[in-house]
Amino acid sequence: MRKLGTVIHLTNRRLVLRTEHVPNLGGAVYDGAGERIGSVLDLFGPVAAPYAVIKPARGLTQAGLGKLIGGALYMGERYGKTRKA
């Protein structure tokens, strides 16, 4: 897993993340323990250092999301066969 960035804010059940590189939209996001947190919903801000909005996975509570603020999140690698064009 590659480090995606650090959570800086929680708003309306969405996490705002300062990224270290540009992630793929819809990509899976994990915490340090390998638990799936959600997926990348949107990107905004400067090209050199964009922000990402993370849509949390079902089952995560508001309190659980609050504990992620200040912590690092990671982008998972895709496994399995890929479709060739």
N, C-alpha and C positions, 0 to 999 in steps of 0.2 A: 504494500500500500504506500502511496505517496502522500506526503503532507499537503493538505489543501490550503489551510490557513487557520486563523484564530477567530473564534466567535466574539463579536463585539457588542451585539445587541439582540434583544428578543422583542418582537412586536407582532401582535395579532397572530399568534401561533406560527410565526415564521422566525427563523434565525438569520441574522445578518452577519456575514463572514468577510473578513479582510483576507483576500487570497494571495498566495505567493506566485501562482501561475493561473492561466485561464483554463477553467474546467469545461467539460462538455455539458451542455444542457441535458438534464434528465439523468445524469450520472449518479450512481449510488454514493452516499457519504456515510462514513463510519467514525466511531469514536476510537480512542486509544486502545480499548479492550476488544475491538473488533465487532461491536454491536452496531447494527444498521441504525442510523439516525434518520435518514431520509434521502431526498434527492435534490439536485440543483434545479431550482425553478426559474431563476432570472439572474442576469449579470448587469451591472451598471457601474458608472464611474470611469476614471481614466484607464486608458489601454494598458499603461505600464503597471498599474497596481489596482485591478478591478475589485469590486465588492460582489459577493454572490448572496442570493437569497435562497435559503434551504427550506424546502417543504418537509416538515417532520413526518415520519412514518406513523401509521396508526398505532395507538396504544401508548404513545408517549404523553405524559401529563405535563401541564404547565410548570409544575414544580421541578419535574425531571429536566425539562428544557432549560429552566433557569440555572440549574447546576452546571450547564455546559458553557456559560458565559466565561470568557477568559481562557477557555481550554482549546486545545488543538483538535481539528477534525481532519480526516483523511479520505482520499478518494480511492475507491476500490478498483482493482483491475478486472477487466472482463475476462471471463473464462468460457471455454467451450468453442464450438465452431462458429466462424463468422461467415456471413453470406458474401459471396464474391459477385461483383457486378458483371 
